[in-house]
Amino acid sequence: MIVADALRRGAAELAAAGVPEAGRDARWLLAHMMGYAPDRLVLHMSDEVGTHAMARFEAALAARSARQPVAQIVGERLFWGRRFRITPEVLDPRPETEALIALALEEPFGTLLDLGTGSGAIALTLMAETGAETTATDLSPGALAVAGENAARLGLRPLFVLSDWFASVEGRFALIVSNPPYITEAEMDDLSPEVREWEPHLALTPGGDGLDAYRAIAAGARDHLLPGGRLLLEIGATQGAAVAALLREAGLDAVRVHPDMEGRDRVVAARAPAKTG
């Protein structure tokens, strides 16, 4: 079977299963199974797919029809120009999280703490970009294993710590970042099957009002930031005011809510008080 026919067949199968953007996903899956970049597959429409690649493509279509995310099926996601290993143990890094990376890089920092690192996409991106001495924590041993694999692939050696937020963290840092679980319990049923059924609930929601992680981070931030050090937290689009209030109540300065590229509230920034006297 040639590529063009395989794509038509794959897109039809995914569409019948109710998969959104079926044509795009069929193209990504087939390109991966054939070893091509998705945007280069159009140059190979008359190529034979081959028996082995076709079998892998059919297995991938079955997985996608069951609503497994594409990043889990192909095992990787591009984030800030680097490829990260993705498994069901970790969140699939979203493009909107790059807003946090951009803000972090606006000022220099020599030490970094990433709380709830997951795949390590945030911590490893910032470490690769700056050379900062980096500590990354997670409560999930499985997530830390994936982050460790990503670090090895990138030739980086951060310190990984199994920790419930700050519980096992020592020292102070110039920058603390986190993309914590923030989906409310009431919102979980409204998530797409790709997220609700395939991504780790520990990384999606703390239950209740979705703010428990921010309360924990706010409570410990001043004890773990250097004077004048920065805190950057990714948030849900409706949580800016609530998270900003938590940080102000914790005694942090310069609290500000920043939008992502689509104009939605995405990151709350704050700063530890500078030393006085």
C-alpha positions, 0 to 999 in steps of 0.5 A: 500500500502506498502512503496516500492510500494508507493515510486515507484509510487511517484518517477514515478509521480515526474519524469513525472512532470520533477522534478529533483532527483525524487526518492530522493524527493519521499523518503524524502516526504514519510519518513516525512509523516510517521514520519521516518528519510529519511535515515531510510526509507529503513528499512521499505520497507515492512511496510504498509503506512496507509490511513492517511499517504498515503493521506498526501503523495499524497498531498505532491507529488502534491505540489512537482509536482508543483515544490514547494520546499521539505523544504516548503512542509515538513516545515523544513530544517536541517542546522548546525545540527538544524531543522529550520521552513521554509515557503514561507516567507523565503529562504530555507537555503542552505548547502553552507551557512554553510561556513559562519558559519564556518568562523564566529566560527573561532574567538570568539565574544560576540555581533552579528548582522545578516542583513536580517535574513530570517528564522534566520538560521544564527543568531540562529545557531551562537547564539546557538553555542556561546551564543553571544548577538544577533540582527537580522533584516529583512525588511519582517514582515513575515520573522521575524515571522518565525525567531521568531518561530525558536528562540522559538523552540530553546529556544533562545531570540535574539532581532528582528528588522524590518529594512532596513539594518542598518536603525533601528539598534543601537549600535556596534557589534563584528561580522556582518553577512549577506546573502543578496539578490544578484541575478542579474535581468538578472539571475532571468529567469534562476533560477529553478522553485523551487526558481523563483516561490516559494521563496521570490523575496525580499530575492533573488534579489535587481534587476540590477547588484545584488550588491545594498545590498552590497553597503548599507552594506558597507556604514554602516558597519564601524559605526556599527562594534566595532574596529577590528570587523568582517564583513562576507557576503555571495556572488554569485560565481562571485561577490567576486572581486566586493564586496571586492572592495566595502568593501575596498572603504568603509575603511574596512581592511583585505578584503578576499574572501573565498570559500565554500566546493566546491571551489566556492567563497562564503564569503567575510570577512573584518574587521573594523580598530582597534583603533589607538593612 
